[in-house]
């Protein structure tokens, strides 16, 4: 077989912002800080009790409000008839201020995938994608408006980072998705009569933003997601996936949180030469550092790590890179990691296009031959630009 070409990463139709050192600019701090008013989902259970008492109501009203929001997925005062009619609207407006305004939704022909475009209180735009699979319903959520990681292939990062999202803005995406499900708006197979009502079962932090760059609010949101109803959404931590491009100190911090979430590392290249250009944060923390941190997460939690690897034609899909990836993973032991190669959308005329089926199969074969568990991922939502890297929150 003749030697295949090596395509270099490059932006198409936009220019990466560069720092003073001439390298792609990384933004770890908010450009503008205009978080919304404190919301019920931002508060701890004790803070919620104090909040209702401060408004002249007995503490038990906190549980009633939580039940409406976290169990019935409503913020509408008209639905909360167990609260005193006098002042109910003002109470709910103060404690559950509106966070997300739906500007648009796109739905696949089958109706089993919905992409929501949300406007935040300050006009910032974010997206989330709701997907029905056999036996589960997954929501891909955003954690930042925009992204500061400046990856050349990612639509989200083109405008840079606008701001971090609040914990409640993160949680409210799930509440809104559950509300849509309860109204029958997500089509596809339904549960049988007598079973519990359907709701989001899995959350993946693979929407807009770098989740670990918004660490404290991310953790607050996750703790609310896993808190038992009615104090939270009652989700299983194991069905929550936190993805990162490789913020090593934050990965190590996450390992100590005692949360059994699934951890995913968006690697996309096993060699620093390519990854420096493909994932600019690699200039701060190299491939081996990111993999060491991922292994440390497994050691601390016992939770198998996912390696995300988007296969890009003639850029990172060479057979030798599959061998190198397997070598680096196996050097850190067996049984701790799983690789998810991700097929891209075929994009004629673009360097960011799908690998051929033959090349994809060979990449997977080499990983499996080396004993690395590998699953080619289903990229749901391509037809509505809802797949990984396609979320750009354009209001047009």
Steps between C-alpha positions, in 0.01 A plus 500: 500500500640841406570743779197715574516880513510702824246782503579778747223658712383839373191712547255543212312828462623649827826584676613380840575773751868495586677593822811716536711187448340439160325184621120452499351702787355303791229664714450359848316800651170665409523780248195657657341395826126552493356197672123484552329562831542220754259217418357215706738257326800710608415453869569220745206336677564709812528819296162430342337470841659827609388667175132420556522601867655830395188560291277440803399140428550187710797281410288206378406705192854437370424131445181589313687733265772239446239239416349725233834582342704180534218242477226666291744717300294815529581861588145619432327648807165386358610139550591553866156502654630363831675835561300791646320683219584839650846594381560165324603655170747741661642217712559268206638777279753588769610144579469353149595788269485409129839381375455353152283643224447259212575677172488202271492123490600269218379142488619207290260339257443207738436745783737315734753783520430865586750786501396796717636852456475693827543871571637579845401806705780712352438399140773233487401195297554133587375170367407158633412181313246242618531147357294184539688170482371148571460483878623849581453872433816709483539877525815671376530817712702819478710628790626828351374757251767455234831335579852623569691190388532628140509160325520554122238234414229604747212731408441598864847646550500731200358797692705431814364494854210730586452386861460206732148378558353493848427168670129566460534577128666160461231319703217687330596345164416160650178624659393650166582173320298301755210739449514441122510123554202511738302686233573228244720727286786248465372237260596134487425195710323567828504313829226251568193578708564489873866592472646820640463811283783551254775749569862568413701198618846602377674837485817564303695823549597510133301806396640851484798582719781327688326366813811490721573866426175577688590260779318629810167559327530169317545318832207685655281403203607135514429476873150637437454253214583201720318617815190295573168645392350735600827668606656435159442308179571155646736398222770233520852644504610209283271626225660844497804543273740791547721561199816710479771584248754438775512755784728285712474678842120495473498129405703422812263713708198320350656168603482611865133609491364155590250524217468186290445687173632366171809688385583554132823640359472657155841392376476493118875440457753286689806706400584849625611621157149473359306559822677833563329627184175308531433570871678824599481424875754226423759779507441515878441132581643237266346169392684296764397742778135481393510120483671480842222718645235282333659190651503676840124555461454127448722419799299733726153396387521160333302654213625407155615802298379573147744629239321702231674495163340673200635334186604767247606392153878503448548711814484266801368171360831339401552139605821588684303742718264218600808297596649791697170565679474133598862500617448806722176368649639150564812647660267626775341160558202299380130533575502871583406653167270475200545676163213659309605582142253758365418513127477855365244625252632459143569859391613524135768764446585530870807365678267420791332204338427138580751221473415230248326189629812296418728730702251516787474122515878464500537755782247311711652162410846607617370626833303181557795283397706677768233413758348848530117491532367712214150606387434706188264771621160582354502872417137592538371836378719565195207608284414779746862594582457336837807278493823559694680814391200629305338707775552867416180665635438720199166681510415483132 
